[in-house]
Amino acid sequence: MTTMTEASVREFKMPDVGEGLTEAEILKWFVQPGDTVTDGQVVCEVETAKAAVELPIPYDGVVRDLHFPEGTTVDVGTSIIAVDVSGGAAPEPAPAAEQPAVSRSAEEPKAEGSGRQPVLVGYGVATSSTRRRPRKGPEVPVQQASTAIQTELNGHGAAPAAAPAVKERPLAKPPVRKLAKDLGVDLTTVVPTGPDGIITREDVHAAVAQPQVPQHAAPAAPVAAAPAPAPAAVSYDTTRETRIPIKGVRKATAAAMVGSAFTAPHVTEFVTVDVTRTMKLVEELKEDKEFAGLRVNPLLLIAKALLVAIRRNPDVNASWDEAAQEIVVKHYVNLGIAAATPRGLIVPNIKDAHAKTLPQLAESLGELVSTARDGKTSPAAMQNGTVTITNVGVFGVDTGTPILNPGESAILAVGAIKLQPWVHKGKVKPRQVTTLALSFDHRLVDGELGSKVLADVAAILEQPKRLITWA
C-alpha cells in the first residue's frame, strides 16, 4: 500500500455519546466494506449504559473496513470503521514514525485549552483534566526509579538501598478517608476504580467485604514473572441454565442501584388511599377536547399530584453533594418515569415538568413512553433527574420499596388500583383503592418532610379538586 492510499483513509472513532460514558456495544452495522457513505449518513447503532444511539459518519467516502463485528463492546476513542476519502476530502499527512497516531487532520482540531478531542456526539473524550497536588517527601528521579524497578523485575535482585521507592499517598477525598478510618480500612490496600486513580466509597466498601492482604505477602517479582491466567470458561448445562453477559443498560442499572442503596440511607413510607374520584376525573378528561389525541391515564394525575406536593414542600427536591459537603435545593423538577424496556430498566425524565400544564404534561408523558418503547431514548433524556415515579401497579402488585435513582432525593412507587371494600361516608362501599410508597434519602429528607409529601399526594388523589386549590 502506498503512502497516498494510507493518507486517504480516515479512521472514525467511537465517540463519547453521553456524559461520563467510557464504552459502547456495537448493536448493528448499516454499511459494509465497499459501500459509499456520505457526510451525516448513519453507519451503525451502538448501545451505551444509558441508551441506543445511531452514529452518523462525518465525511464522504467508501468504507474500507469495519474493525469490530456486531455485539462487540468498544472503548470510547477506539477506531471502529475506516473510510477511504480519496474521492472527496484532502488526504491527511502520514504520521511520523517516531510519533505514531499524534498527527491529526485539520478537520479534527483539538479544542483549545480543553485537553479533549472534539467528537461527533457529546463533547469528547477527556484525556485527563485533573491536576494532582504535589506530594510531600523526597523526590526520586523517574529514570532512576524505573531502572530500579525493571532491574528487580528482570530477576537481578532488589533495587539499590540508595534509591528507596517512595510510597505515594493514596488518592481519596476527605469523606472517603473518614469512611475508611471508621471502617478500619488501610487505603494503601484498596484498589481504586475512580477517575485518575481516586478511591471511591464503593472501593472502601468492597475492601471491607474481602480480607485484607498484608503488603509483604505479595512479592512483586513472582507476580510479574507469572501473570494470573485468564479465568476458565464456566461449564454448565445449557438445557438447564442460560448465562447472559452483564453489559449495557443492565450493567449500568446494577452499578447505580448498588451505589444508591449503599450510599443514601433509604426510608420508605406507605399510604393506602381511595382514588375513586381521580379515576372518574381520568374518564372525564378523556372526553375533553383539550386532551384530544393525548394519552390520559391515572399516571398523568399522579404525576401532577407529586408536582403539586413538591411545590408545597420544596425542600424535598434536593440532592446531596458529597464532595462540596452541600445540600443542593433544585428550583426546577425534572420528573423521572421508570420505564421497563426490552433493554432493561431506564429512567428518562421530563425536563421542567413543574412548569407544564396538564395537557403539556400528558403530551410529554406520551412522548417519553413511546420513545422508550422504541429504544430511542437519548442519554440526555436520562440525565439531571430530580425525583422519579415508578408505576409497579401495571404488573398487578400492590406496591414496593423502590431504590432511589442516583443523585435524586425521592422516588414514588404506585401500586395497582383495585376495587376494594372501603368505608365511605360512614358506609362500607366498593371503592377504587391503591397503595403509594415514597422512598427518600434520609440525609436530605427528615421523616416529617417525607410524610408531608406523601400525605399531600394521597390527599390530592383522594380529592383531585386540590389540584386547583393547592396549585
PATISE-663922 format. One line per 5 residues: for each residue x, y, z of C-alpha. Coordinates in Angstrom, 3 decimals. Layout:
N
X,Y,Z ~ ...
//
This chain:
471
0.000,0.000,0.000 ~ 1.301,3.425,-0.895 ~ 1.579,6.399,1.369 ~ -1.105,8.193,-0.654 ~ -3.503,5.295,-0.119
-2.865,5.269,3.625 ~ -3.173,9.038,3.798 ~ -6.594,8.939,2.144 ~ -8.070,6.622,4.799 ~ -9.938,8.245,7.683
-10.493,6.368,10.930 ~ -13.801,7.088,12.682 ~ -13.510,6.548,16.430 ~ -16.158,5.558,18.945 ~ -17.418,8.937,20.199
-18.390,9.932,23.712 ~ -22.149,9.586,23.216 ~ -23.056,10.523,26.762 ~ -21.673,12.302,29.813 ~ -19.139,10.098,31.585
-19.539,7.007,29.381 ~ -16.422,5.002,28.598 ~ -17.634,2.234,26.281 ~ -20.426,1.191,23.952 ~ -21.571,-2.019,22.284
-21.966,-2.142,18.513 ~ -25.514,-3.398,18.002 ~ -25.802,-3.212,14.221 ~ -23.814,-2.126,11.195 ~ -25.799,-0.392,8.439
-22.878,-0.428,5.962 ~ -20.373,-2.967,4.692 ~ -16.865,-2.661,3.180 ~ -17.152,-1.209,-0.314 ~ -20.292,0.820,0.422
-20.286,4.524,-0.389 ~ -21.127,6.807,2.546 ~ -21.941,10.499,2.726 ~ -21.446,13.100,5.429 ~ -24.151,12.614,8.069
-25.150,9.100,6.997 ~ -25.860,6.696,9.874 ~ -23.373,3.843,9.714 ~ -24.120,1.914,12.906 ~ -26.210,1.699,16.051
-24.467,1.396,19.406 ~ -25.766,0.720,22.887 ~ -24.263,2.541,25.835 ~ -25.020,2.119,29.505 ~ -27.845,4.614,29.001
-29.349,4.337,25.542 ~ -29.182,3.018,21.999 ~ -27.712,5.659,19.695 ~ -27.256,5.839,15.923 ~ -23.851,7.131,14.806
-23.501,9.207,11.615 ~ -20.217,9.380,9.715 ~ -18.756,12.919,9.448 ~ -17.323,12.703,5.923 ~ -17.846,11.297,2.412
-16.031,8.253,1.123 ~ -16.007,4.491,0.642 ~ -15.990,2.057,3.551 ~ -12.709,0.177,3.602 ~ -13.035,-1.853,6.819
-15.283,-2.476,9.825 ~ -12.883,-3.046,12.711 ~ -15.351,-4.804,15.027 ~ -18.263,-7.195,14.469 ~ -21.734,-6.645,15.869
-22.017,-7.434,19.580 ~ -18.528,-6.148,20.426 ~ -18.083,-3.691,23.298 ~ -15.612,-0.983,22.287 ~ -13.910,1.667,24.427
-14.610,5.311,23.660 ~ -11.845,6.720,21.440 ~ -11.188,3.396,19.653 ~ -11.377,3.396,15.846 ~ -14.374,1.360,14.650
-14.543,1.985,10.888 ~ -12.092,3.019,8.170 ~ -13.300,5.164,5.260 ~ -11.367,5.953,2.090 ~ -11.934,9.644,1.381
-9.614,9.903,-1.633 ~ -12.519,10.880,-3.847 ~ -13.527,13.785,-1.602 ~ -11.682,15.286,1.334 ~ -7.997,16.110,1.158
-5.739,13.311,2.422 ~ -4.129,13.513,5.814 ~ -0.348,13.758,6.058 ~ 1.273,10.477,7.019 ~ 2.287,10.457,10.700
5.978,10.418,11.511 ~ 7.368,7.034,12.542 ~ 8.608,8.314,15.886 ~ 5.272,9.979,16.623 ~ 2.551,7.430,15.728
-1.114,8.455,15.943 ~ -0.248,12.009,17.005 ~ -0.765,13.956,13.764 ~ -4.435,14.610,13.086 ~ -6.403,16.033,10.169
-7.275,19.699,10.085 ~ -10.905,18.587,10.195 ~ -10.371,17.261,13.734 ~ -8.752,20.154,15.592 ~ -8.049,19.858,19.270
-10.216,22.139,21.407 ~ -8.055,24.980,22.653 ~ -7.074,24.618,26.243 ~ -9.615,21.835,26.799 ~ -7.310,18.815,26.702
-10.120,16.936,24.889 ~ -10.615,15.939,21.282 ~ -13.970,17.011,19.809 ~ -16.076,14.118,18.631 ~ -19.310,13.771,16.720
-21.679,13.121,19.607 ~ -21.146,14.686,23.005 ~ -18.143,16.816,23.772 ~ -15.286,14.405,23.612 ~ -13.005,12.012,25.381
-11.171,13.545,28.254 ~ -7.503,12.698,28.297 ~ -7.188,13.935,31.860 ~ -8.263,17.288,33.166 ~ -7.455,16.579,36.794
-4.273,18.029,38.222 ~ -2.870,16.296,41.233 ~ -1.362,18.205,44.091 ~ 2.395,17.862,44.526 ~ 3.296,15.181,47.035
5.400,15.933,50.057 ~ 8.560,13.963,50.646 ~ 11.850,13.252,48.824 ~ 11.677,13.150,45.060 ~ 13.045,10.165,43.169
14.091,10.756,39.552 ~ 11.809,8.948,37.133 ~ 14.672,7.359,35.237 ~ 16.292,6.105,38.457 ~ 13.041,4.708,39.815
12.053,2.952,36.586 ~ 15.545,1.451,36.192 ~ 15.479,0.105,39.735 ~ 12.062,-1.453,39.278 ~ 12.977,-3.002,35.920
16.158,-4.436,37.432 ~ 14.169,-6.172,40.132 ~ 11.554,-7.440,37.677 ~ 14.345,-8.896,35.500 ~ 15.457,-11.029,38.447
18.698,-9.174,39.247 ~ 17.868,-8.540,42.856 ~ 16.200,-5.768,44.734 ~ 16.664,-2.110,43.959 ~ 19.729,-0.471,45.499
19.243,0.861,49.011 ~ 20.399,4.290,47.866 ~ 17.217,4.716,45.834 ~ 14.287,3.570,48.003 ~ 10.865,3.608,46.357
8.671,6.420,47.576 ~ 5.221,5.182,48.668 ~ 2.687,7.590,47.221 ~ -0.240,8.610,49.395 ~ -3.475,7.069,48.040
-5.807,9.489,46.279 ~ -9.138,9.864,48.098 ~ -11.474,12.662,49.081 ~ -11.755,13.605,52.774 ~ -15.175,11.944,53.276
-13.809,8.723,51.796 ~ -10.737,8.880,54.051 ~ -13.018,9.325,57.052 ~ -15.133,6.358,55.966 ~ -12.014,4.207,55.603
-10.823,5.284,59.050 ~ -14.191,4.495,60.625 ~ -14.254,1.059,58.982 ~ -10.605,0.334,59.778 ~ -9.568,0.069,56.139
-5.978,0.814,55.094 ~ -6.304,2.903,51.926 ~ -2.961,1.645,50.637 ~ -4.554,-1.799,50.226 ~ -7.622,-0.554,48.353
-7.795,-0.906,44.580 ~ -9.081,2.431,43.156 ~ -11.729,2.479,40.436 ~ -12.407,6.219,40.271 ~ -11.040,8.587,37.613
-7.272,9.223,37.781 ~ -6.857,6.500,40.397 ~ -9.105,8.102,43.027 ~ -10.502,5.755,45.673 ~ -14.302,5.938,45.959
-16.714,4.992,48.735 ~ -17.626,1.853,46.806 ~ -13.954,0.830,46.720 ~ -13.780,1.121,50.512 ~ -16.937,-0.948,50.956
-15.538,-3.548,48.556 ~ -12.335,-3.711,50.603 ~ -14.354,-4.349,53.750 ~ -16.108,-7.249,52.082 ~ -12.846,-9.086,51.441
-9.990,-9.939,53.823 ~ -7.047,-7.541,53.908 ~ -3.818,-8.959,52.483 ~ -0.531,-7.835,54.073 ~ 1.668,-5.974,51.653
4.694,-8.171,52.294 ~ 2.654,-11.265,51.433 ~ 2.672,-10.457,47.708 ~ 6.236,-10.011,46.395 ~ 6.432,-8.061,43.148
8.858,-10.283,41.193 ~ 6.877,-13.563,41.245 ~ 3.660,-11.746,40.310 ~ 5.305,-10.056,37.337 ~ 7.034,-13.266,36.248
3.852,-15.352,36.468 ~ 0.796,-13.329,35.484 ~ -2.533,-14.738,36.564 ~ -4.065,-16.942,33.884 ~ -7.355,-15.913,32.308
-10.338,-17.439,34.125 ~ -11.512,-20.664,32.584 ~ -14.871,-20.699,30.846 ~ -17.659,-21.791,33.180 ~ -19.064,-25.169,32.273
-22.834,-25.578,32.642 ~ -25.794,-27.428,31.223 ~ -27.304,-25.186,28.540 ~ -30.597,-27.082,28.747 ~ -30.973,-26.132,32.420
-29.299,-22.714,32.567 ~ -28.862,-19.675,30.366 ~ -25.990,-17.248,31.009 ~ -26.449,-13.673,29.804 ~ -23.458,-11.279,29.684
-23.852,-8.320,32.041 ~ -23.471,-5.228,29.895 ~ -25.234,-2.153,28.592 ~ -28.277,-0.933,30.498 ~ -28.327,-3.916,32.859
-24.723,-3.308,33.890 ~ -25.331,0.402,34.423 ~ -28.548,-0.236,36.363 ~ -26.826,-2.730,38.651 ~ -23.967,-0.344,39.405
-26.364,2.552,40.000 ~ -28.631,0.567,42.313 ~ -25.756,-0.816,44.385 ~ -24.211,2.638,44.637 ~ -27.527,4.203,45.643
-28.501,1.504,48.136 ~ -25.189,1.676,49.987 ~ -24.652,5.439,49.759 ~ -28.030,7.031,50.516 ~ -29.814,5.873,53.683
-33.242,4.890,52.387 ~ -36.502,5.344,54.271 ~ -39.797,4.150,52.768 ~ -43.269,5.190,53.920 ~ -46.629,3.847,52.757
-50.202,5.100,52.496 ~ -53.354,3.470,51.148 ~ -55.780,5.887,49.516 ~ -59.217,5.957,47.893 ~ -58.671,7.187,44.316
-62.249,6.750,43.075 ~ -62.650,10.475,42.328 ~ -59.337,10.536,40.486 ~ -60.455,7.630,38.286 ~ -63.672,9.489,37.477
-61.658,12.590,36.553 ~ -59.496,10.489,34.234 ~ -62.600,9.352,32.353 ~ -63.859,12.948,32.112 ~ -60.537,14.237,30.785
-60.540,11.607,28.066 ~ -63.660,13.280,26.686 ~ -62.235,16.810,26.994 ~ -61.281,18.376,23.659 ~ -58.148,19.872,25.272
-56.819,16.312,25.564 ~ -57.801,15.170,22.090 ~ -55.105,12.847,20.738 ~ -53.321,12.708,24.102 ~ -52.915,9.720,26.369
-54.848,10.290,29.607 ~ -54.397,7.755,32.412 ~ -54.039,7.683,36.216 ~ -50.259,8.183,35.935 ~ -50.880,11.649,34.486
-52.801,12.813,37.563 ~ -50.401,11.047,39.932 ~ -47.504,12.906,38.296 ~ -49.353,16.210,38.630 ~ -50.165,15.413,42.267
-46.486,14.796,43.024 ~ -45.507,18.054,41.333 ~ -48.024,19.982,43.468 ~ -46.754,18.212,46.604 ~ -43.187,19.231,45.733
-44.317,22.813,45.228 ~ -45.832,22.763,48.716 ~ -42.723,21.097,50.175 ~ -39.818,22.389,48.029 ~ -37.026,21.118,50.303
-37.738,17.561,49.196 ~ -36.477,18.423,45.712 ~ -32.757,18.400,46.505 ~ -29.533,16.457,46.095 ~ -26.537,15.663,48.296
-23.152,16.967,47.114 ~ -20.645,14.800,48.968 ~ -17.552,16.475,47.520 ~ -18.640,20.014,48.387 ~ -20.470,18.940,51.558
-23.562,20.855,50.466 ~ -27.273,20.198,50.033 ~ -28.386,21.448,46.606 ~ -32.046,22.505,46.546 ~ -33.423,22.420,42.995
-35.838,25.161,41.883 ~ -36.977,23.017,38.976 ~ -38.384,19.496,38.717 ~ -37.082,17.062,36.127 ~ -39.617,14.302,36.698
-38.274,10.808,36.029 ~ -40.557,7.989,34.898 ~ -39.161,4.474,35.359 ~ -39.728,2.510,32.164 ~ -39.275,-1.223,31.620
-37.909,-1.817,28.125 ~ -36.515,-4.873,26.304 ~ -33.068,-3.423,27.013 ~ -33.762,-3.170,30.743 ~ -34.905,-0.502,33.180
-34.329,3.104,32.156 ~ -35.435,6.349,33.817 ~ -35.893,9.170,31.297 ~ -37.182,12.406,32.750 ~ -39.461,15.251,31.720
-37.432,18.454,31.863 ~ -39.026,21.331,33.820 ~ -42.148,19.289,34.483 ~ -43.162,21.757,37.196 ~ -43.822,24.449,34.562
-46.093,22.345,32.332 ~ -49.873,22.499,32.138 ~ -51.810,19.245,32.426 ~ -52.178,18.847,28.620 ~ -48.471,19.612,28.168
-47.592,17.066,30.841 ~ -49.789,14.487,29.086 ~ -48.011,15.158,25.797 ~ -44.565,14.838,27.410 ~ -45.528,11.571,29.125
-46.779,10.139,25.848 ~ -43.585,11.063,24.011 ~ -41.420,9.694,26.824 ~ -43.199,6.323,26.874 ~ -43.275,5.848,23.092
-39.606,6.818,22.739 ~ -38.616,4.403,25.489 ~ -40.576,1.542,23.926 ~ -38.888,2.169,20.576 ~ -35.483,2.081,22.262
-34.690,5.604,21.064 ~ -34.309,7.336,24.437 ~ -31.253,9.614,24.276 ~ -28.645,9.823,27.072 ~ -29.584,13.482,27.621
-33.166,12.446,28.406 ~ -31.905,10.361,31.331 ~ -29.641,12.961,32.900 ~ -30.270,15.511,35.662 ~ -33.441,13.979,37.081
-34.622,15.243,40.476 ~ -37.455,12.894,41.552 ~ -38.923,9.749,39.992 ~ -42.203,7.839,39.729 ~ -42.261,4.064,39.255
-45.613,2.543,38.377 ~ -45.372,-1.049,39.610 ~ -49.153,-1.283,39.605 ~ -49.142,-2.119,35.897 ~ -47.746,-5.523,36.921
-50.623,-6.142,39.338 ~ -48.657,-5.703,42.577 ~ -49.787,-3.550,45.494 ~ -46.575,-1.514,45.895 ~ -42.856,-1.856,46.626
-39.866,-0.282,48.341 ~ -38.179,1.479,45.410 ~ -34.473,2.331,45.378 ~ -33.572,5.926,44.643 ~ -32.260,6.868,41.245
-28.664,8.021,41.981 ~ -28.445,11.746,42.676 ~ -32.151,12.094,43.433 ~ -33.883,12.648,46.759 ~ -37.153,10.718,46.390
-38.995,8.111,44.346 ~ -42.735,7.398,44.436 ~ -43.997,3.868,43.789 ~ -47.610,3.496,42.661 ~ -49.392,0.200,43.245
-52.262,-1.439,41.394 ~ -55.621,0.339,41.572 ~ -58.188,-2.231,42.713 ~ -61.847,-2.285,43.640 ~ -61.909,-2.879,47.418
-64.362,-2.507,50.303 ~ -63.843,0.938,51.820 ~ -65.610,2.995,54.454 ~ -67.080,5.971,52.597 ~ -69.443,8.432,54.298
-69.984,6.011,57.137 ~ -70.819,3.025,54.952 ~ -68.756,0.202,53.514 ~ -68.765,0.567,49.755 ~ -66.673,-0.745,46.849
-64.100,1.942,46.002 ~ -61.041,2.242,43.749 ~ -58.060,1.952,46.126 ~ -54.276,1.983,45.686 ~ -51.179,1.981,47.879
-48.399,4.542,47.452 ~ -44.832,4.154,48.710 ~ -42.330,7.006,48.956 ~ -38.642,6.236,49.391 ~ -36.389,9.172,50.250
-32.783,9.943,51.141 ~ -32.772,10.379,54.922 ~ -29.667,12.578,54.710 ~ -31.797,15.137,52.881 ~ -35.344,14.406,53.919
-36.472,14.060,57.524 ~ -39.408,11.866,58.424 ~ -41.673,14.874,58.837 ~ -40.910,16.273,55.388 ~ -41.227,12.888,53.689
-44.533,12.248,55.447 ~ -45.913,15.627,54.358 ~ -45.048,14.976,50.717 ~ -46.646,11.521,50.714 ~ -49.725,12.782,52.585
-50.155,15.628,50.082 ~ -50.004,13.255,47.113 ~ -52.582,10.992,48.764 ~ -54.858,13.928,49.619 ~ -54.820,15.179,46.021
-55.627,11.745,44.608 ~ -58.477,11.382,47.097 ~ -59.817,14.866,46.297 ~ -58.428,15.854,42.857 ~ -60.012,19.323,43.149
-56.993,20.106,45.320 ~ -55.030,20.256,42.060 ~ -56.757,23.607,41.649 ~ -56.998,24.844,45.225 ~ -53.397,23.916,46.140
-51.814,24.825,42.819
//
